Each structure stands twice: as structure tokens, then as C-alpha cells.
């Protein structure tokens, strides 16, 4: 019996077909296939072409950003130089550099030094002016009101200096300024004091002939002056400049003034 089992086992071993070279062992079939290049790329590893493209883009951005920064810096330096040149020109013009001593609409003696440290919009006119002076004072008051709406800006002080001191006494000024901005200060004085204040800003004023009732007009220059906190003339606005222009201009001068103070 033992001999028969050995013979039959030997026969089964001979009957089993031999393993060919194409058959894969079972232990290898259980293993996962190795990752393909596509799978490697899908896991976030960029290809060499993409790396080159990203490098070029980064270099371009760096160079472009550097050029833009250089242009911006040069532009800012140029504007700052222009502002300094303009400030020096205004300083040499000697316009509005003097002082004045006048009386306000409350009867108090005031000088230019009382308004130092504040931006000032200044207008020369007279209370009996039929239309031009009220229009200009309305425009100036509206500009000050608009500037007051921006809490980041310092308040602007509006001033009105008469060119007709003979009729524009303290009471007349007090009644007149009520129609305009609540901060408007009216100033008058003797004929010589008023003339001196106007001369400092090169104001033209000429009294016209009286009519049969003794009334007369005063022909005068129509300008609104912007004065810096240092008491220096900065800009002026004629009748063609509207409220919006004045507001923009004052904002710009305030910004330039702050930059010059910091530099």
C-alpha cells in the first residue's frame, strides 16, 4: 500500500503542468502596482516644464514690481521737489507776508497773528456790494462747510476784510456776516489800516462817484485767498473757480503742506 501511495503521488506530480515564464506568482499579485509618472504628478509634484514657467513668471513679477516701485519713488521725489520750488516761489513773492491790525465784528482788536496755526480763506469786499461780494462769500462759506464734513481735515477759518471802512463799521459787519458761515469773521478799521491790509495782498480798491443820494460803489479786485497756517499766501481763486474747485484745491494744499512738514 505504501508503495502504491508513493507511485500515485509521483504520478500527480508528473501530471501537474509546469509553470511557464508568463505566470505571475500569487504573492506578487497581492502587492499594489508601483505608481506611474502620472500618479506622481497628480499628487502635487509639478513637471519640469511647469517649474520653468513658474520661475519665469516669478522673475517677471519681481522685475516688474521693482521697476514700478522705482518709477513711483522717482515720481514722488519729483512732485516733492516741485512743491518745494513752488513754496519757495511763494515765499519770495512776499504776498500776504505782512501783519494787519483791524477790529472784528465784535469790536475786538485782531491781528494776523491771531489766525496763525489755522488755514484761512480770505476775501476783500464791502457790505453794500449788490451781488458779487454776496456770491463770493456764499461760495467761500459753502467750500468751508464742505471741508468741515471731513473730520480728518483741520478747520478752515473764513475771513472778510472790508474795503469800505467809512460805511462798514462794527455794527454793519456784525449784521452782514450773519448771512454766511457761522465762523466768518468780519474785519474793519480806519481807512489807513484797511488800506495797509489790502496792500499786503495787492488788493485793488477804488471808490466810485456818489449818486444823488450820496451812495456809491467800490470797484475792487475779486479774489479769494488761501493762507497757510504759517500765514503765507498759498493760492487764490477768482470768480471762475467754483466751490468744488476750491474744495479740491484746499485739500491738495493741505496734503502737500503735511508732506513738506514731515520731510
C-alpha positions as YAML, in Angstrom:
chain: A
units: angstrom
residues:
- id: 1
  name: UNK
  ca: [0.00, 0.00, 0.00]
- id: 2
  name: UNK
  ca: [2.75, 2.37, 0.85]
- id: 3
  name: UNK
  ca: [4.39, 1.69, -2.46]
- id: 4
  name: UNK
  ca: [1.10, 2.41, -4.27]
- id: 5
  name: UNK
  ca: [0.68, 5.81, -2.48]
- id: 6
  name: UNK
  ca: [4.18, 6.82, -3.47]
- id: 7
  name: UNK
  ca: [3.53, 5.81, -7.04]
- id: 8
  name: UNK
  ca: [0.21, 7.73, -7.20]
- id: 9
  name: UNK
  ca: [1.77, 10.83, -5.60]
- id: 10
  name: UNK
  ca: [4.59, 10.68, -8.02]
- id: 11
  name: UNK
  ca: [2.13, 10.34, -10.89]
- id: 12
  name: UNK
  ca: [0.17, 13.52, -9.71]
- id: 13
  name: UNK
  ca: [3.41, 15.44, -9.58]
- id: 14
  name: UNK
  ca: [4.17, 14.42, -13.13]
- id: 15
  name: UNK
  ca: [0.67, 15.20, -14.32]
- id: 16
  name: UNK
  ca: [0.72, 18.89, -12.90]
- id: 17
  name: UNK
  ca: [1.58, 21.22, -15.75]
- id: 18
  name: UNK
  ca: [4.87, 23.02, -15.37]
- id: 19
  name: UNK
  ca: [4.85, 26.79, -14.52]
- id: 20
  name: UNK
  ca: [5.54, 28.90, -17.54]
- id: 21
  name: UNK
  ca: [7.56, 32.11, -17.59]
- id: 22
  name: UNK
  ca: [4.36, 34.18, -18.13]
- id: 23
  name: UNK
  ca: [2.69, 33.16, -14.90]
- id: 24
  name: UNK
  ca: [2.89, 35.69, -12.03]
- id: 25
  name: UNK
  ca: [3.41, 34.36, -8.52]
- id: 26
  name: UNK
  ca: [0.44, 34.81, -6.20]
- id: 27
  name: UNK
  ca: [2.49, 36.86, -3.68]
- id: 28
  name: UNK
  ca: [3.23, 39.38, -6.41]
- id: 29
  name: UNK
  ca: [-0.45, 39.61, -7.42]
- id: 30
  name: UNK
  ca: [-1.32, 40.68, -3.87]
- id: 31
  name: UNK
  ca: [1.04, 43.68, -3.99]
- id: 32
  name: UNK
  ca: [-0.25, 47.06, -5.36]
- id: 33
  name: UNK
  ca: [1.23, 48.16, -8.65]
- id: 34
  name: UNK
  ca: [4.05, 50.72, -8.48]
- id: 35
  name: UNK
  ca: [2.98, 54.34, -9.00]
- id: 36
  name: UNK
  ca: [3.10, 55.61, -12.53]
- id: 37
  name: UNK
  ca: [4.55, 59.01, -13.51]
- id: 38
  name: UNK
  ca: [1.00, 60.28, -14.00]
- id: 39
  name: UNK
  ca: [0.08, 59.33, -10.45]
- id: 40
  name: UNK
  ca: [3.19, 61.05, -9.14]
- id: 41
  name: UNK
  ca: [2.19, 64.27, -10.91]
- id: 42
  name: UNK
  ca: [-1.35, 64.02, -9.61]
- id: 43
  name: UNK
  ca: [-0.01, 64.12, -6.06]
- id: 44
  name: UNK
  ca: [1.16, 67.71, -6.49]
- id: 45
  name: UNK
  ca: [4.67, 67.31, -7.88]
- id: 46
  name: UNK
  ca: [4.98, 69.77, -10.83]
- id: 47
  name: UNK
  ca: [6.61, 68.80, -14.03]
- id: 48
  name: UNK
  ca: [9.92, 70.42, -15.07]
- id: 49
  name: UNK
  ca: [8.07, 72.48, -17.72]
- id: 50
  name: UNK
  ca: [5.69, 73.89, -15.14]
- id: 51
  name: UNK
  ca: [8.58, 74.67, -12.81]
- id: 52
  name: UNK
  ca: [10.32, 76.64, -15.56]
- id: 53
  name: UNK
  ca: [7.12, 78.57, -16.35]
- id: 54
  name: UNK
  ca: [6.53, 79.44, -12.71]
- id: 55
  name: UNK
  ca: [10.12, 80.57, -12.34]
- id: 56
  name: UNK
  ca: [9.82, 82.84, -15.36]
- id: 57
  name: UNK
  ca: [6.56, 84.32, -14.08]
- id: 58
  name: UNK
  ca: [8.07, 84.95, -10.64]
- id: 59
  name: UNK
  ca: [11.15, 86.63, -12.12]
- id: 60
  name: UNK
  ca: [8.96, 88.78, -14.39]
- id: 61
  name: UNK
  ca: [6.79, 89.87, -11.48]
- id: 62
  name: UNK
  ca: [9.82, 90.71, -9.37]
- id: 63
  name: UNK
  ca: [11.42, 92.76, -12.14]
- id: 64
  name: UNK
  ca: [8.13, 94.49, -12.99]
- id: 65
  name: UNK
  ca: [7.42, 95.25, -9.35]
- id: 66
  name: UNK
  ca: [10.90, 96.67, -8.92]
- id: 67
  name: UNK
  ca: [10.51, 98.93, -11.95]
- id: 68
  name: UNK
  ca: [7.10, 100.15, -10.81]
- id: 69
  name: UNK
  ca: [8.44, 100.88, -7.35]
- id: 70
  name: UNK
  ca: [11.36, 102.80, -8.84]
- id: 71
  name: UNK
  ca: [9.06, 104.85, -11.08]
- id: 72
  name: UNK
  ca: [6.74, 105.59, -8.17]
- id: 73
  name: UNK
  ca: [9.65, 106.67, -6.00]
- id: 74
  name: UNK
  ca: [11.05, 108.92, -8.72]
- id: 75
  name: UNK
  ca: [7.60, 110.40, -9.33]
- id: 76
  name: UNK
  ca: [7.11, 111.12, -5.63]
- id: 77
  name: UNK
  ca: [10.55, 112.74, -5.40]
- id: 78
  name: UNK
  ca: [9.79, 114.87, -8.45]
- id: 79
  name: UNK
  ca: [6.46, 116.04, -7.03]
- id: 80
  name: UNK
  ca: [8.05, 116.80, -3.69]
- id: 81
  name: UNK
  ca: [10.75, 118.85, -5.42]
- id: 82
  name: UNK
  ca: [8.11, 120.76, -7.40]
- id: 83
  name: UNK
  ca: [6.21, 121.52, -4.19]
- id: 84
  name: UNK
  ca: [9.35, 122.84, -2.55]
- id: 85
  name: UNK
  ca: [10.10, 125.02, -5.57]
- id: 86
  name: UNK
  ca: [6.55, 126.40, -5.51]
- id: 87
  name: UNK
  ca: [6.73, 127.06, -1.78]
- id: 88
  name: UNK
  ca: [9.99, 128.94, -2.29]
- id: 89
  name: UNK
  ca: [8.45, 130.97, -5.14]
- id: 90
  name: UNK
  ca: [5.50, 131.92, -2.94]
- id: 91
  name: UNK
  ca: [7.86, 132.84, -0.15]
- id: 92
  name: UNK
  ca: [9.82, 135.12, -2.46]
- id: 93
  name: UNK
  ca: [6.63, 136.69, -3.82]
- id: 94
  name: UNK
  ca: [6.20, 138.27, -0.39]
- id: 95
  name: UNK
  ca: [2.42, 138.29, -0.86]
- id: 96
  name: UNK
  ca: [0.50, 138.40, 2.39]
- id: 97
  name: UNK
  ca: [3.65, 138.28, 4.50]
- id: 98
  name: UNK
  ca: [2.87, 141.41, 6.45]
- id: 99
  name: UNK
  ca: [0.68, 141.80, 9.51]
- id: 100
  name: UNK
  ca: [-2.54, 143.73, 9.98]
- id: 101
  name: UNK
  ca: [-4.29, 145.30, 12.93]
- id: 102
  name: UNK
  ca: [-8.06, 145.53, 12.49]
- id: 103
  name: UNK
  ca: [-11.25, 145.33, 14.53]
- id: 104
  name: UNK
  ca: [-13.59, 142.34, 14.21]
- id: 105
  name: UNK
  ca: [-17.39, 142.45, 14.11]
- id: 106
  name: UNK
  ca: [-17.46, 142.05, 17.91]
- id: 107
  name: UNK
  ca: [-15.36, 145.18, 18.40]
- id: 108
  name: UNK
  ca: [-12.17, 143.31, 19.38]
- id: 109
  name: UNK
  ca: [-8.78, 144.29, 18.02]
- id: 110
  name: UNK
  ca: [-7.40, 141.46, 15.90]
- id: 111
  name: UNK
  ca: [-4.13, 140.90, 14.06]
- id: 112
  name: UNK
  ca: [-2.89, 138.34, 11.60]
- id: 113
  name: UNK
  ca: [-1.05, 136.59, 14.42]
- id: 114
  name: UNK
  ca: [-4.43, 135.68, 15.94]
- id: 115
  name: UNK
  ca: [-5.08, 133.35, 13.00]
- id: 116
  name: UNK
  ca: [-1.70, 131.66, 12.76]
- id: 117
  name: UNK
  ca: [-1.88, 127.90, 13.06]
- id: 118
  name: UNK
  ca: [-5.08, 127.77, 11.02]
- id: 119
  name: UNK
  ca: [-5.86, 127.59, 7.33]
- id: 120
  name: UNK
  ca: [-7.60, 130.78, 6.24]
- id: 121
  name: UNK
  ca: [-9.83, 131.67, 3.29]
- id: 122
  name: UNK
  ca: [-9.77, 135.45, 2.96]
- id: 123
  name: UNK
  ca: [-11.97, 137.76, 0.90]
- id: 124
  name: UNK
  ca: [-11.91, 141.56, 0.47]
- id: 125
  name: UNK
  ca: [-15.22, 143.28, -0.25]
- id: 126
  name: UNK
  ca: [-17.87, 145.56, 1.24]
- id: 127
  name: UNK
  ca: [-21.28, 145.05, 2.80]
- id: 128
  name: UNK
  ca: [-23.20, 147.21, 0.31]
- id: 129
  name: UNK
  ca: [-21.91, 145.28, -2.68]
- id: 130
  name: UNK
  ca: [-25.05, 144.39, -4.67]
- id: 131
  name: UNK
  ca: [-24.20, 140.94, -6.00]
- id: 132
  name: UNK
  ca: [-20.54, 139.97, -6.48]
- id: 133
  name: UNK
  ca: [-19.49, 140.04, -2.81]
- id: 134
  name: UNK
  ca: [-22.52, 138.07, -1.56]
- id: 135
  name: UNK
  ca: [-21.97, 135.48, -4.31]
- id: 136
  name: UNK
  ca: [-18.28, 135.08, -3.48]
- id: 137
  name: UNK
  ca: [-18.92, 134.90, 0.24]
- id: 138
  name: UNK
  ca: [-21.64, 132.31, -0.35]
- id: 139
  name: UNK
  ca: [-19.18, 130.26, -2.41]
- id: 140
  name: UNK
  ca: [-16.45, 130.59, 0.19]
- id: 141
  name: UNK
  ca: [-18.83, 129.66, 3.01]
- id: 142
  name: UNK
  ca: [-20.08, 126.61, 1.08]
- id: 143
  name: UNK
  ca: [-16.48, 125.46, 0.50]
- id: 144
  name: UNK
  ca: [-15.71, 125.77, 4.21]
- id: 145
  name: UNK
  ca: [-18.88, 123.82, 5.04]
- id: 146
  name: UNK
  ca: [-17.88, 121.01, 2.68]
- id: 147
  name: UNK
  ca: [-14.38, 120.86, 4.15]
- id: 148
  name: UNK
  ca: [-15.89, 120.71, 7.64]
- id: 149
  name: UNK
  ca: [-17.60, 117.45, 6.68]
- id: 150
  name: UNK
  ca: [-14.21, 115.70, 6.58]
- id: 151
  name: UNK
  ca: [-13.16, 115.16, 10.19]
- id: 152
  name: UNK
  ca: [-9.61, 114.31, 9.07]
- id: 153
  name: UNK
  ca: [-9.05, 117.88, 7.85]
- id: 154
  name: UNK
  ca: [-8.29, 120.84, 10.10]
- id: 155
  name: UNK
  ca: [-10.99, 123.52, 10.23]
- id: 156
  name: UNK
  ca: [-10.66, 126.44, 7.83]
- id: 157
  name: UNK
  ca: [-11.16, 129.97, 9.15]
- id: 158
  name: UNK
  ca: [-13.10, 132.27, 6.77]
- id: 159
  name: UNK
  ca: [-12.25, 135.99, 6.96]
- id: 160
  name: UNK
  ca: [-13.89, 139.05, 5.38]
- id: 161
  name: UNK
  ca: [-11.99, 142.36, 5.28]
- id: 162
  name: UNK
  ca: [-13.91, 145.38, 4.16]
- id: 163
  name: UNK
  ca: [-12.60, 147.80, 1.52]
- id: 164
  name: UNK
  ca: [-15.20, 150.38, 2.60]
- id: 165
  name: UNK
  ca: [-14.35, 151.27, 6.20]
- id: 166
  name: UNK
  ca: [-16.27, 154.54, 6.06]
- id: 167
  name: UNK
  ca: [-19.59, 152.68, 5.98]
- id: 168
  name: UNK
  ca: [-18.64, 149.20, 7.18]
- id: 169
  name: UNK
  ca: [-18.38, 149.87, 10.88]
- id: 170
  name: UNK
  ca: [-18.55, 147.15, 13.55]
- id: 171
  name: UNK
  ca: [-22.36, 147.01, 13.74]
- id: 172
  name: UNK
  ca: [-22.75, 146.84, 9.96]
- id: 173
  name: UNK
  ca: [-20.25, 143.97, 9.80]
- id: 174
  name: UNK
  ca: [-21.95, 142.12, 12.66]
- id: 175
  name: UNK
  ca: [-25.26, 142.23, 10.81]
- id: 176
  name: UNK
  ca: [-23.69, 141.30, 7.48]
- id: 177
  name: UNK
  ca: [-21.67, 138.23, 8.47]
- id: 178
  name: UNK
  ca: [-24.76, 136.55, 9.95]
- id: 179
  name: UNK
  ca: [-25.85, 135.65, 6.40]
- id: 180
  name: UNK
  ca: [-22.82, 133.46, 5.78]
- id: 181
  name: UNK
  ca: [-20.75, 130.81, 7.52]
- id: 182
  name: UNK
  ca: [-21.07, 130.91, 11.34]
- id: 183
  name: UNK
  ca: [-17.26, 131.08, 11.71]
- id: 184
  name: UNK
  ca: [-16.92, 134.01, 9.31]
- id: 185
  name: UNK
  ca: [-15.08, 136.90, 10.96]
- id: 186
  name: UNK
  ca: [-15.62, 140.40, 9.60]
- id: 187
  name: UNK
  ca: [-12.77, 142.91, 9.96]
- id: 188
  name: UNK
  ca: [-12.72, 146.68, 9.61]
- id: 189
  name: UNK
  ca: [-10.64, 149.61, 10.85]
- id: 190
  name: UNK
  ca: [-9.51, 153.05, 9.89]
- id: 191
  name: UNK
  ca: [-9.03, 153.91, 6.24]
- id: 192
  name: UNK
  ca: [-5.27, 153.58, 6.61]
- id: 193
  name: UNK
  ca: [-5.44, 150.25, 8.48]
- id: 194
  name: UNK
  ca: [-7.74, 148.76, 5.84]
- id: 195
  name: UNK
  ca: [-5.58, 150.11, 3.02]
- id: 196
  name: UNK
  ca: [-2.47, 148.60, 4.62]
- id: 197
  name: UNK
  ca: [-4.11, 145.19, 4.95]
- id: 198
  name: UNK
  ca: [-5.21, 145.27, 1.31]
- id: 199
  name: UNK
  ca: [-1.81, 146.43, 0.09]
- id: 200
  name: UNK
  ca: [-0.21, 143.37, 1.64]
- id: 201
  name: UNK
  ca: [-2.32, 141.21, -0.72]
- id: 202
  name: UNK
  ca: [-2.10, 143.66, -3.62]
- id: 203
  name: UNK
  ca: [-5.82, 144.32, -3.47]
- id: 204
  name: UNK
  ca: [-7.17, 146.92, -5.83]
- id: 205
  name: UNK
  ca: [-9.98, 149.10, -4.45]
- id: 206
  name: UNK
  ca: [-11.34, 152.33, -5.84]
- id: 207
  name: UNK
  ca: [-14.34, 154.29, -4.60]
- id: 208
  name: UNK
  ca: [-16.77, 155.26, -7.34]
- id: 209
  name: UNK
  ca: [-18.63, 158.54, -7.68]
- id: 210
  name: UNK
  ca: [-21.64, 159.02, -5.37]
- id: 211
  name: UNK
  ca: [-25.15, 159.15, -6.77]
- id: 212
  name: UNK
  ca: [-27.76, 161.79, -5.92]
- id: 213
  name: UNK
  ca: [-28.41, 160.03, -2.59]
- id: 214
  name: UNK
  ca: [-24.76, 160.01, -1.68]
- id: 215
  name: UNK
  ca: [-24.49, 156.24, -2.18]
- id: 216
  name: UNK
  ca: [-21.55, 154.80, -4.08]
- id: 217
  name: UNK
  ca: [-19.97, 151.53, -5.14]
- id: 218
  name: UNK
  ca: [-16.42, 150.37, -4.62]
- id: 219
  name: UNK
  ca: [-14.60, 148.81, -7.54]
- id: 220
  name: UNK
  ca: [-12.22, 146.19, -6.19]
- id: 221
  name: UNK
  ca: [-10.37, 143.01, -7.10]
- id: 222
  name: UNK
  ca: [-12.46, 139.87, -6.69]
- id: 223
  name: UNK
  ca: [-10.29, 137.10, -5.30]
- id: 224
  name: UNK
  ca: [-10.46, 134.55, -2.51]
- id: 225
  name: UNK
  ca: [-7.04, 133.97, -0.94]
- id: 226
  name: UNK
  ca: [-5.86, 130.75, 0.70]
- id: 227
  name: UNK
  ca: [-3.43, 131.36, 3.55]
- id: 228
  name: UNK
  ca: [-1.37, 128.60, 5.22]
- id: 229
  name: UNK
  ca: [-1.10, 128.03, 8.99]
- id: 230
  name: UNK
  ca: [2.22, 129.88, 8.79]
- id: 231
  name: UNK
  ca: [0.39, 132.95, 7.50]
- id: 232
  name: UNK
  ca: [1.77, 132.61, 3.96]
- id: 233
  name: UNK
  ca: [-0.20, 133.10, 0.78]
- id: 234
  name: UNK
  ca: [-0.68, 129.72, -0.89]
- id: 235
  name: UNK
  ca: [-3.27, 130.13, -3.66]
- id: 236
  name: UNK
  ca: [-6.11, 132.29, -4.93]
- id: 237
  name: UNK
  ca: [-9.47, 131.70, -6.61]
- id: 238
  name: UNK
  ca: [-11.21, 134.11, -8.97]
- id: 239
  name: UNK
  ca: [-14.88, 134.23, -9.92]
- id: 240
  name: UNK
  ca: [-14.47, 131.44, -12.45]
- id: 241
  name: UNK
  ca: [-13.47, 128.93, -9.76]
- id: 242
  name: UNK
  ca: [-16.49, 127.20, -8.28]
- id: 243
  name: UNK
  ca: [-16.93, 125.71, -4.83]
- id: 244
  name: UNK
  ca: [-15.85, 122.24, -5.93]
- id: 245
  name: UNK
  ca: [-12.60, 123.59, -7.34]
- id: 246
  name: UNK
  ca: [-11.84, 125.44, -4.12]
- id: 247
  name: UNK
  ca: [-12.52, 122.35, -2.00]
- id: 248
  name: UNK
  ca: [-10.25, 120.17, -4.15]
- id: 249
  name: UNK
  ca: [-7.51, 122.79, -4.15]
- id: 250
  name: UNK
  ca: [-7.61, 123.31, -0.38]
- id: 251
  name: UNK
  ca: [-7.48, 119.54, 0.19]
- id: 252
  name: UNK
  ca: [-4.48, 119.24, -2.10]
- id: 253
  name: UNK
  ca: [-2.63, 122.11, -0.44]
- id: 254
  name: UNK
  ca: [-3.31, 120.64, 2.97]
- id: 255
  name: UNK
  ca: [-1.88, 117.30, 1.88]
- id: 256
  name: UNK
  ca: [1.20, 118.88, 0.32]
- id: 257
  name: UNK
  ca: [1.70, 121.04, 3.37]
- id: 258
  name: UNK
  ca: [1.64, 117.97, 5.64]
- id: 259
  name: UNK
  ca: [4.17, 116.18, 3.42]
- id: 260
  name: UNK
  ca: [6.51, 119.16, 3.46]
- id: 261
  name: UNK
  ca: [6.23, 119.39, 7.22]
- id: 262
  name: UNK
  ca: [7.18, 115.70, 7.55]
- id: 263
  name: UNK
  ca: [10.10, 115.91, 5.11]
...
